[in-house]
């Protein structure tokens, strides 16, 4: 049953938002940002992605996940030597209708098209894999710089949680 929130109740509830950080996430700059901004974090293993959210007892980890890659070379590894594991993760997400956001730092479409990365994977193959992934798994792809990543993650999860509180599971 959907609760009807007043604006002040909704804001108060959203202040309880905690970001779930996967224990296997190696680059801690995002978590450090959250700690610096006094945004609550919970570190635990996530089945999918590197980040999700929780408000009190309401966890969104089966509804939404954010997968972060630090650059195109890390993504290329996921599309080649680590493809089976990476694909299984996305298959699991699709099976439960989980929304996935894929954030790639230090990259743009131009970098992909021009092959501006170290991997030997051709720009044509990388592009084809990305576009296939977007279509097959309903992934939203975002490019950004590392200093933008924490704010983007927080905003995605904040507004996803807000919509969940207002309207219930929309997926």
trRosetta pair geometry for C-beta under 8 A, 3 or more apart (Angstrom, degrees):
i j d omega theta_ij theta_ji phi_ij phi_ji
2 166 7.5 18 -165 152 118 31
2 167 6.5 -17 -126 -146 141 22
2 168 4.9 -94 -83 -37 102 110
3 165 7.3 -44 58 -176 105 76
5 9 4.6 -146 -159 88 86 112
5 10 4.1 97 141 -61 141 93
5 13 7.1 -86 -127 11 139 138
5 165 6.4 27 -29 146 148 110
5 166 6.7 -85 27 -98 121 68
6 9 4.5 93 50 6 80 105
6 10 6.9 -147 87 -7 40 87
7 10 5.7 -55 -148 36 30 113
7 11 6.4 30 155 -17 65 106
8 11 5.8 -52 -145 38 32 111
8 12 6.3 34 155 -20 64 107
9 12 5.7 -57 -148 37 30 111
9 13 6.3 29 154 -19 65 107
10 13 5.8 -55 -147 36 29 110
10 14 6.3 25 156 -16 64 109
10 162 7.0 63 179 -140 113 86
10 165 6.4 144 -134 116 89 139
10 166 7.2 26 -122 -73 132 91
11 14 5.8 -58 -144 40 29 109
11 15 6.7 40 153 -30 62 100
12 15 5.8 -47 -157 20 32 116
12 16 7.7 33 147 -19 57 98
13 16 6.0 -54 -171 23 42 113
13 55 6.3 51 166 179 86 138
13 56 7.9 -58 -154 -11 85 119
13 165 6.1 139 109 -131 143 155
14 17 5.5 -3 -172 -28 57 114
14 55 7.2 -54 -110 -112 38 137
14 158 6.5 65 -168 -157 117 86
14 161 6.4 136 -121 107 86 121
14 162 6.0 11 -95 -83 132 87
14 165 7.4 -114 -67 4 88 157
16 40 7.9 -21 -174 29 43 144
16 55 5.0 90 96 -154 103 80
16 56 5.7 18 142 -42 145 81
17 39 7.7 -28 97 -161 92 95
17 40 7.4 165 101 51 46 102
17 53 5.9 -19 -164 -167 95 121
17 54 7.6 141 -154 77 51 40
17 55 5.4 -32 -92 -86 57 93
17 157 6.9 141 -177 127 128 104
17 158 6.1 58 173 -106 177 71
17 161 5.6 159 -109 60 118 172
18 39 7.8 147 -129 160 46 72
18 40 3.9 -58 -110 105 91 110
18 41 6.3 160 -173 -102 87 15
18 42 5.2 64 142 -18 128 102
18 53 6.8 148 79 -158 48 66
18 54 5.0 -22 63 66 99 90
18 55 7.3 163 16 -85 75 40
19 34 5.6 -108 41 -121 138 155
19 39 6.2 37 -1 137 115 114
19 40 7.2 157 19 93 67 57
19 41 5.1 -29 69 -110 88 75
19 42 7.3 -176 89 24 40 71
19 51 6.0 -21 -176 -158 102 106
19 52 7.8 151 -162 81 57 31
19 53 5.8 -39 -110 -101 49 76
19 153 7.0 64 -138 135 137 113
19 154 6.8 -68 -73 -99 133 74
19 157 6.2 112 -108 80 87 167
20 41 7.5 138 -101 -164 20 65
20 42 4.9 -29 -107 71 69 101
20 43 7.8 146 -163 -96 57 21
20 44 6.3 -49 -159 45 103 93
20 46 6.3 119 130 -74 118 116
20 51 6.5 143 78 -159 64 50
20 52 4.5 -12 56 65 118 79
20 53 6.2 -153 5 -79 89 18
20 54 5.8 78 -46 -13 109 104
20 59 7.5 44 -42 -148 146 100
20 61 5.9 -32 58 -78 160 114
21 25 5.6 -90 178 35 91 143
21 30 7.2 165 -114 97 120 110
21 31 5.1 28 -100 -87 166 113
21 34 7.9 -159 -50 31 127 152
21 41 5.5 8 -6 -171 115 117
21 42 7.1 167 22 78 71 45
21 43 5.0 -29 72 -103 98 71
21 50 7.1 -7 -153 162 62 74
21 51 6.0 -13 -102 -102 56 78
22 25 4.7 114 69 -27 87 97
22 43 7.9 11 114 -154 9 66
22 44 7.6 -53 -124 88 38 40
22 45 6.3 40 -151 -140 77 36
22 46 4.2 -82 -91 21 99 105
22 49 6.9 -177 -40 110 132 55
22 50 4.8 -102 19 -142 121 46
22 51 7.1 -98 -10 -57 87 40
23 43 5.8 94 -88 167 71 92
23 44 6.2 -23 -39 -166 102 16
23 45 5.0 -39 18 -72 115 65
24 45 7.2 55 -16 -121 95 78
24 50 7.8 -108 78 -115 82 79
25 28 7.3 118 119 -85 98 56
25 30 7.6 -62 162 49 144 121
25 31 7.4 136 101 -31 133 121
25 50 4.7 94 -89 -155 117 105
25 51 7.7 48 -72 -54 152 77
25 68 7.5 46 -133 51 114 116
27 30 7.3 71 110 1 89 93
27 68 7.8 -110 61 112 120 126
27 70 5.9 120 -31 -77 160 126
28 31 4.9 -57 -162 48 75 113
28 32 5.5 83 136 -30 88 99
29 32 5.5 -52 -144 37 32 115
29 33 6.5 39 154 -24 63 101
29 146 6.1 22 98 174 156 113
29 149 7.4 76 99 64 109 129
29 150 7.4 -119 128 -46 78 112
30 33 5.8 -51 -156 29 32 113
30 34 6.7 29 149 -16 63 104
30 51 7.2 -88 137 -70 150 137
30 68 7.1 -175 -37 -27 151 175
30 149 5.7 -80 -90 117 105 114
30 150 4.7 167 -140 -87 69 86
30 153 6.2 40 -156 19 128 157
31 34 5.6 -52 -150 36 36 112
31 35 6.4 36 152 -18 67 104
31 41 5.8 85 -142 -141 88 169
31 43 7.5 32 -127 -82 142 108
32 35 5.7 -53 -147 38 32 112
32 36 6.2 35 153 -22 65 107
33 36 5.6 -57 -148 36 30 113
33 37 6.2 12 158 -4 66 111
33 150 3.6 -68 86 -89 154 172
33 151 7.9 -94 158 -41 146 65
34 37 6.0 -66 -143 48 28 100
34 39 4.1 -87 -158 70 82 109
34 40 7.8 -55 164 71 113 15
34 41 5.0 98 113 -56 141 117
34 150 6.3 -154 -47 -155 75 120
34 154 7.3 162 -97 -76 95 115
35 38 7.5 30 -177 -78 31 31
35 39 7.6 -78 -53 51 22 71
35 41 6.7 -54 -64 6 78 129
37 150 7.9 153 5 146 136 135
39 154 6.5 -73 -139 -114 165 127
42 54 6.3 -1 17 31 145 133
46 49 5.6 -55 125 72 142 73
46 50 7.1 162 49 -123 140 11
46 51 7.7 -124 -25 -52 165 7
46 52 5.9 147 -122 1 137 117
46 61 5.9 -140 -132 -153 99 122
46 65 6.6 145 164 -127 137 120
47 61 7.5 108 27 154 90 112
47 89 7.9 169 147 -139 64 79
47 92 6.3 -117 148 139 112 146
48 61 7.8 147 52 175 86 82
48 65 4.5 -156 111 -5 96 173
48 67 7.7 -66 165 -65 75 104
48 89 5.4 139 -122 -175 78 88
48 90 7.8 114 -141 -85 116 34
48 92 5.8 -161 -70 92 116 113
48 93 4.7 124 -145 -73 159 101
48 98 6.1 110 73 107 157 158
48 100 7.1 -90 158 -96 124 109
49 52 6.3 107 86 -50 131 92
49 65 2.9 178 0 167 149 113
49 66 5.4 104 -170 58 129 31
49 67 4.7 -108 -120 -64 73 70
49 89 7.7 148 -38 171 48 122
49 93 7.7 81 -31 -88 99 132
49 100 6.6 -167 -71 -131 117 89
50 65 7.7 117 29 177 43 93
50 66 6.1 -61 59 96 83 75
50 67 5.8 108 0 -127 93 39
50 68 4.9 -70 45 20 150 94
51 65 7.0 140 74 -163 48 60
51 66 4.2 -16 62 56 102 109
51 68 7.0 48 -2 -20 111 114
51 153 5.3 4 105 -160 167 126
51 157 7.0 -95 142 -57 110 136
52 59 7.4 50 125 179 125 86
52 60 5.5 -163 173 89 100 84
52 61 4.0 110 107 -102 163 70
52 63 8.0 124 -156 58 118 72
52 64 6.0 145 -135 90 88 71
52 65 5.2 -41 -75 -103 102 65
52 66 7.1 175 -72 12 49 79
52 157 7.0 144 -173 -117 32 122
53 59 7.8 169 100 -156 46 53
53 60 4.7 12 67 41 83 125
53 61 7.6 -178 43 -59 38 65
53 64 7.2 1 23 75 98 114
53 157 4.0 140 -47 -172 135 120
53 158 7.8 176 -112 -62 161 38
53 160 7.0 145 31 76 138 114
53 161 5.5 -88 115 -60 146 120
54 58 6.6 160 -159 89 62 54
54 59 4.6 -21 -107 -108 98 68
54 60 6.6 -154 -78 13 45 78
54 61 7.3 -11 -64 -29 93 96
55 58 4.8 -7 64 64 85 107
55 60 7.8 49 2 -25 86 105
55 161 5.7 117 -32 -160 127 130
55 165 7.5 -19 59 -69 163 117
58 164 7.5 158 162 127 134 131
59 62 7.2 72 109 6 99 86
60 63 4.6 -70 -165 51 73 114
60 64 5.2 -11 152 37 112 97
60 157 7.2 155 74 -150 148 89
60 160 6.4 113 -173 121 154 117
60 161 6.1 -104 -46 -88 149 82
60 164 6.4 -136 -103 -36 115 168
61 64 7.8 -80 -115 62 21 54
61 65 6.8 51 -155 -80 60 93
62 96 5.6 -85 -171 149 94 142
62 98 6.1 -111 176 -90 44 111
63 98 6.2 171 -169 -127 10 72
63 99 6.6 4 155 20 62 94
63 160 7.3 159 118 165 115 120
63 164 6.8 75 134 -98 168 135
63 169 6.5 -131 -115 -122 124 97
63 171 6.7 154 -152 27 84 132
64 98 6.6 -177 -77 -170 21 80
64 99 4.7 -15 -108 65 76 101
64 100 7.8 170 -155 -79 53 31
64 101 7.5 22 -173 -5 95 101
64 156 7.5 -171 167 146 135 102
64 157 6.9 168 108 -111 134 71
64 160 4.9 0 -30 177 171 159
65 93 6.5 -108 34 -114 129 125
65 98 6.0 26 3 159 103 125
65 99 7.5 166 26 86 59 55
65 100 5.5 -15 69 -111 90 72
65 101 7.4 -162 98 30 45 72
66 100 7.7 146 -99 -161 28 56
66 101 4.7 -20 -113 68 77 104
66 102 7.9 168 -161 -84 57 23
66 103 6.2 18 -177 -6 103 113
66 153 5.5 169 102 -127 172 92
66 156 6.2 113 -78 86 128 148
66 157 7.3 -79 -22 -55 127 102
67 89 7.8 108 -94 130 137 138
67 100 6.2 11 -2 -171 110 105
67 101 7.1 180 28 87 67 51
67 102 5.0 -17 69 -110 105 69
67 103 7.1 176 87 25 50 70
68 103 4.7 -16 -111 68 73 108
68 104 8.0 164 -160 -83 50 30
68 105 7.0 32 -175 -22 95 105
68 149 6.5 68 -135 -158 133 130
68 153 7.5 -31 -68 -79 127 125
69 72 7.8 81 128 -87 127 22
69 74 4.4 -179 -165 95 97 117
69 75 4.6 79 156 -61 167 85
69 78 7.0 -101 -99 -2 133 140
69 102 7.2 11 1 -176 107 89
69 103 7.1 179 28 91 64 57
69 104 4.9 -11 66 -113 106 72
69 105 6.9 -157 95 20 54 76
70 74 5.3 86 44 -6 78 150
70 105 5.1 -32 -151 55 40 120
70 106 6.7 21 159 18 60 120
70 146 7.3 17 -143 -90 81 110
71 74 5.5 105 56 7 66 98
71 75 7.4 -126 107 2 41 91
71 104 7.2 68 -147 -176 14 87
71 105 6.2 -52 -67 83 53 79
71 106 4.6 -29 -102 73 87 123
71 107 6.1 134 -153 -46 54 108
71 117 7.0 156 151 -126 101 109
72 75 5.3 -55 -149 41 41 113
72 76 6.0 48 150 -26 71 101
72 104 6.7 55 -78 -178 60 130
72 106 7.6 -113 -9 97 77 89
72 107 4.8 126 -50 -103 95 136
72 111 6.0 -154 -38 129 147 123
72 112 6.6 -175 -122 -84 136 74
72 116 7.5 104 29 90 155 68
72 117 3.8 -101 92 -89 125 145
72 119 7.1 -123 127 13 90 118
72 126 7.4 31 -171 -164 109 152
73 76 5.4 -46 -144 32 34 115
73 77 6.6 39 153 -21 62 99
73 117 5.2 -178 -59 -176 74 109
73 118 5.2 11 -94 45 128 97
73 119 5.2 163 -124 -36 70 99
74 77 5.7 -48 -153 30 34 113
74 78 6.8 32 148 -16 62 104
75 78 5.5 -56 -153 37 37 112
75 79 6.3 26 151 -13 69 110
75 104 5.7 -9 -51 -115 139 123
75 107 7.7 -24 6 -29 139 171
75 126 7.5 80 115 -153 110 111
75 130 7.9 23 166 -84 133 105
76 79 5.6 -63 -145 44 32 106
76 80 6.1 7 161 -2 69 114
76 117 6.4 161 -28 129 137 143
76 119 3.6 -104 130 -36 165 173
76 121 4.6 -172 -150 25 112 138
76 126 6.2 -46 -100 -104 88 118
77 80 6.2 -70 -137 48 27 94
77 81 5.7 -37 -160 47 71 101
77 82 5.3 39 144 12 81 117
77 119 7.2 -143 -49 -96 64 131
78 82 5.0 -50 -111 82 43 112
78 83 6.7 101 158 -88 45 50
78 86 4.2 107 -171 -85 94 155
79 83 5.7 36 -168 -93 24 100
79 86 7.3 -70 -69 74 41 159
79 121 6.6 82 89 -138 117 164
79 125 7.8 147 138 137 130 94
79 126 6.5 118 82 -122 163 68
79 129 4.5 77 -150 150 131 162
79 130 7.8 -48 -90 -55 145 67
80 83 6.0 -164 77 -38 1 109
80 119 7.4 172 -2 -164 143 131
80 121 5.8 -137 -53 -74 129 124
82 85 5.3 -51 -177 46 80 112
82 86 5.4 82 124 -26 89 108
83 86 5.6 -63 -141 43 30 111
83 87 5.8 28 162 -20 69 110
84 87 6.0 -57 -143 38 24 108
84 88 6.4 28 156 -22 61 106
85 88 5.8 -54 -151 32 29 113
85 89 6.7 34 151 -22 62 103
86 89 5.8 -54 -159 29 32 115
86 90 6.9 21 150 -10 64 106
87 90 5.8 -59 -151 41 37 107
87 91 6.1 41 151 -24 70 105
88 91 5.5 -51 -143 35 32 115
88 92 6.4 38 155 -21 64 101
89 92 5.9 -53 -155 32 29 112
89 93 6.7 29 148 -18 62 105
90 93 5.4 -49 -148 34 38 115
90 94 6.3 38 153 -19 67 103
90 100 6.6 -57 -124 -18 83 171
90 133 7.0 -85 -138 -151 169 95
90 136 7.7 68 137 105 132 105
90 137 4.5 -46 178 -113 118 154
90 139 7.3 -43 -135 -64 123 121
91 94 5.8 -53 -147 37 31 110
91 95 6.3 38 152 -27 63 106
91 137 7.9 -90 -70 -101 39 112
92 95 5.7 -54 -150 30 30 116
92 96 7.0 3 161 3 63 105
92 98 7.9 2 119 25 70 134
93 96 6.6 -77 -157 47 29 90
93 98 4.1 -97 -159 67 78 115
93 100 5.2 42 161 -52 160 120
93 137 6.7 55 81 -166 116 113
94 97 7.3 28 -170 -82 36 33
94 98 7.4 -84 -56 42 22 78
94 136 7.8 -60 -79 143 154 74
94 137 5.3 -108 -64 -132 117 75
94 138 7.2 126 -109 27 94 100
97 171 4.9 161 152 138 111 113
98 171 7.7 102 -104 116 18 163
99 138 7.4 -77 -124 118 63 109
99 140 7.5 12 179 2 96 112
99 160 7.4 -160 71 -128 141 132
99 171 6.1 -144 -44 -80 100 149
100 137 6.3 -15 41 143 136 115
100 138 7.4 118 37 91 89 71
100 139 4.9 -40 89 -114 106 82
100 140 7.3 175 96 26 54 71
101 139 7.4 136 -114 -168 20 73
101 140 4.9 -28 -112 71 72 101
101 141 8.0 163 -164 -85 58 21
101 142 6.4 5 -178 4 102 116
101 156 5.6 -56 -12 -156 169 158
102 133 7.7 29 -21 131 161 133
102 139 5.2 22 -8 176 115 124
102 140 7.1 172 23 82 71 46
102 141 5.1 -21 70 -107 103 67
102 142 7.1 165 85 26 51 68
103 142 5.0 -22 -107 73 71 101
103 143 7.8 146 -160 -99 58 20
103 144 6.3 -28 -163 26 103 111
103 149 6.1 115 153 -131 146 94
103 152 6.5 135 -114 105 137 137
103 153 7.2 -68 -26 -70 160 88
104 107 4.7 -38 132 51 112 131
104 141 7.1 0 2 -166 108 93
104 142 7.4 170 24 87 67 50
104 143 5.4 -28 71 -107 91 69
104 144 7.8 138 76 27 46 63
105 143 7.9 137 -105 -162 18 58
105 144 6.0 -40 -109 80 63 71
105 145 6.5 61 -156 -158 85 20
105 146 4.9 53 -159 -72 140 69
105 149 5.9 -32 -85 -65 115 128
106 145 6.7 70 -74 -124 53 56
106 146 6.8 9 -44 -35 92 92
107 111 4.9 -121 -151 63 72 147
107 112 7.0 62 180 -45 112 87
107 117 7.7 7 -110 -73 113 118
107 143 5.3 -112 89 -138 76 111
108 111 4.9 112 51 -1 69 97
108 112 7.5 -129 99 0 46 84
108 143 5.3 121 -102 152 47 161
109 112 5.5 -53 -155 35 41 113
109 113 6.1 35 152 -16 73 108
109 143 7.2 -129 -30 -23 66 152
110 113 5.7 -57 -141 42 32 108
110 114 5.8 13 164 -3 68 115
110 116 7.4 20 120 12 75 134
111 114 6.3 -65 -136 49 22 98
111 116 4.0 -90 -146 63 74 114
111 117 6.5 80 162 -42 104 92
112 115 7.7 24 177 -70 27 33
112 116 7.8 -56 -35 39 21 82
112 117 7.9 11 -99 -10 48 123
112 123 5.8 128 160 -149 58 93
112 126 5.7 -142 -154 109 97 124
112 127 5.8 121 152 -76 120 85
112 130 7.2 -32 -145 -2 154 155
113 123 5.7 90 -149 176 20 137
113 127 7.0 56 -87 -74 64 132
114 123 6.8 155 56 -96 12 154
115 122 7.1 -49 -101 -158 118 47
115 123 4.3 -99 -67 -47 80 113
119 126 7.8 114 86 -75 133 129
121 125 5.4 -118 -177 85 86 121
121 126 5.2 100 128 -59 116 98
122 125 4.5 92 59 8 87 101
122 126 6.8 -156 91 -4 44 86
123 126 5.7 -53 -142 41 33 111
123 127 6.0 36 157 -21 66 107
124 127 5.9 -54 -145 37 26 111
124 128 6.3 26 155 -19 61 108
125 128 5.7 -54 -145 37 30 112
125 129 6.3 30 156 -19 64 106
126 129 5.8 -55 -149 36 30 111
126 130 6.3 29 154 -18 65 106
127 130 5.8 -57 -148 37 30 110
127 131 6.2 22 159 -13 67 109
128 131 6.1 -57 -143 41 27 105
128 132 6.1 30 156 -20 64 110
129 132 5.7 -56 -146 37 28 112
129 133 6.2 31 155 -22 64 108
130 133 5.7 -57 -150 35 29 113
130 134 6.4 31 153 -22 65 104
130 141 6.8 48 -173 -93 109 158
131 134 5.6 -48 -147 32 34 114
131 135 6.5 27 157 -12 64 107
132 135 6.0 -63 -151 42 29 105
132 136 5.7 18 160 -13 69 117
133 136 6.0 -59 -130 44 24 104
133 137 5.7 -24 -176 26 64 115
133 139 5.6 -13 139 22 91 142
134 137 7.4 -74 -124 54 9 78
134 138 7.6 39 177 -120 48 14
134 139 5.1 -99 -111 60 51 91
134 141 6.1 -59 -91 -19 113 117
135 138 7.9 7 -173 -66 18 46
142 152 6.4 177 136 -180 152 145
144 148 4.1 -121 179 84 121 125
144 149 5.7 157 95 -71 129 65
144 152 5.7 -144 -43 -23 168 155
145 148 5.0 87 58 6 75 107
145 149 7.6 -119 98 -29 40 83
146 149 5.5 -32 -153 -3 40 122
147 150 8.0 -47 -174 20 35 96
148 151 6.0 -70 -167 47 52 107
148 152 5.7 49 144 -24 84 112
149 152 5.7 -63 -145 38 29 110
149 153 6.1 28 161 -19 68 107
150 153 5.7 -55 -146 37 30 111
150 154 6.2 29 157 -17 66 108
151 154 5.8 -54 -144 39 30 111
151 155 6.1 30 156 -19 64 109
152 155 5.8 -56 -145 38 28 110
152 156 6.3 30 157 -20 64 105
153 156 6.0 -54 -148 34 28 110
153 157 6.3 13 160 -7 63 112
154 157 6.1 -68 -148 45 27 103
154 158 5.8 30 157 -24 68 112
155 158 5.6 -51 -136 36 28 113
155 159 6.2 13 169 -6 64 109
156 159 6.6 -72 -152 44 20 97
156 160 6.1 20 155 -19 62 114
157 160 5.5 -52 -138 38 31 113
157 161 6.1 33 159 -20 64 106
158 161 5.9 -60 -153 37 25 109
158 162 6.3 27 150 -22 63 108
159 162 5.2 -44 -141 34 38 118
159 163 6.4 40 158 -18 65 102
160 163 6.0 -55 -151 37 29 109
160 164 6.3 32 149 -21 63 108
161 164 5.4 -55 -147 36 32 115
161 165 6.3 32 155 -19 66 104
162 165 5.9 -55 -150 36 29 108
162 166 6.2 19 156 -12 64 112
163 166 5.8 -60 -141 43 30 107
163 167 5.7 -31 179 32 69 110
163 170 6.4 -44 150 -9 118 136
164 167 7.3 -77 -119 58 14 70
164 168 6.8 19 -163 -146 53 13
164 169 6.8 21 -132 -80 86 49
164 170 7.7 -116 -92 -3 58 92
167 170 5.8 34 108 -66 122 106
